[in-house]
């Protein structure tokens, strides 16, 4: 390109995205003279889903602004907590974030996910059709224009991913109310009703059950309940929400019986 030269500075949270030589200080960038500021920022590797205010010579300007010679551009990170207007807050996760999806569902957060990868176009179309925030570590997917909204998941560790999403979007937590397998709502289940789906050992040791209203899976307090309770208690303590389920309440514990 042989157009205007501008200088771009990135907030510390965004410096992982540009090439190493562009991460520190105000680095010079030669533009083509017609591309918008949003296009320039994306061309430097930063998804617009992660960008908050854009300051040009100290003034906030939109992504549609076309930078001119000598402009000093400051790219700030998105504000936290981030508000997504116009729809109930719900998420769509790509194929690599299955463990995060299960943790969000454990906390009662609406998190759509499927283990078979439908491809970026289908994910973006679903995000738009259902008005879901696309969560992904794929920057290419987050650049698709048809997305309703999106967010980059910064860590590859599920516990850190969960804290990242909860801290960024502050969703309402309602632990033990969603099926961790399909995202459907859980309802209290009578022992006699679910008896045909349970093994004898479970029938002898368990009395409190929940069942998914969508897929029919049955839940009880299994071997993993203590670990799941720690996840719930830590999230509620840090980010607020409903109290964890008491001893008498149904919960999406660590074991389930698949639908017959």
Order of alpha helices (4+ residues) and beta strands (2+ residues): beta-beta-alpha-beta-beta-beta-beta-alpha-beta-alpha-beta-alpha-beta-alpha-beta-alpha-alpha-beta-beta-alpha-beta
